[in-house]
């Protein structure tokens, strides 16, 4: 298994770098979305508690695939950190392979 991975890495180091950067950017965007939704949800919950109504669910507006990747719990944030670290790792080994080629 490692042979094909390393042959791809040495053949296309720029692709690994690009995929790593894309994963890291995606993790950053999802983290910002999760933080913003949490902040807005907290404000709406406080306002709803003052009035005495049930607060709406903000995630119900999002499509199902986006709801699954927006972090809400600790495990979601851990998975998001893992995605960011995987992106950093892929970008790092892509740069390493590019150095190795020259």
N, C-alpha and C positions, 0 to 999 in steps of 0.2 A: 504493500500500500504506500509506504513513504516514497518509493521510487517514482511513481507517476506524479505525486505531489511536488517533489523536488524538480522533476523534469519540467513540469508546468511553470514552477516558480522561476527556474533559470531561463525558460523560453520567453515568458511574459511577465517580467517584474513590474512593469508599469500597470498591468491589469490588477495585480495584487495591491499595489499602492492605491489605485483608484477605488477598488472595492473597499479597502480599509477606510479610506477617507469618507466614502459614501455611508458606510455603516456608522462611523463616528458622528457624522452629520445627522443621520437619521435618529440616532440615540439622543443627540442634543435637541432636535426638534420635538421629539416625543416627551423629553423631560420638561421642556418649556410649556408644552401643551398640558401636561399633567399638573404642573405647578399653577398655571393660570386657571385651569378648571377647578382645582382645589381651592384657590383663593376666591374665585367667584362663587363657588358652592358654599363656602363658609359665610360669605356676606349674605347670600340669599337665605341660608338657614337661620342666621341671626334675625333677619328681617321677618321671616316667616314665624319664628318663635315669638316675636313681639306681637304679631297680629293673631297668632293662634291657628295658623293653617299648616297643612303638610307641605314641606318644600318640594319643588319639582326635581326630577332627576335630570341633570344636564347631560349625562352620557346617553340618555335615551334618544337624543337628537342625532347623535353621531351614527354612522353606519356600523354594522356589527364588526367588521374587520378592524376599524379604527378603535372601537370600544375595547377590543381584546388587547391592543398594544398600549393603550394609555395607562400609565401606572397609577394605581389607587392604593395599593397595599404595600407592605414592606417587601413581599416577594416580587411584586411588580417592579419596584425600584431596584431590587437585586438583579433581576433579569435584565433590566435596562442598563445597569452598570456592567453586566457581563457582555452585553452587546457592544457597548462603548469600548470595553477592553479588547474584545475580539477585533474591532475595527482598528484600534491602535496597534495591535499585534500584527495584523495583516499589512498595514502601511509600513510598519517597521521592517518586516521581513522582505517586503517589496523593495525598500530602499537598500537593504543589505544585499539582496540579489543583484541589484543594479550595480552596486560597488564591486561585487564579485565578478561581474561580466567584464568590467574595464581593467 
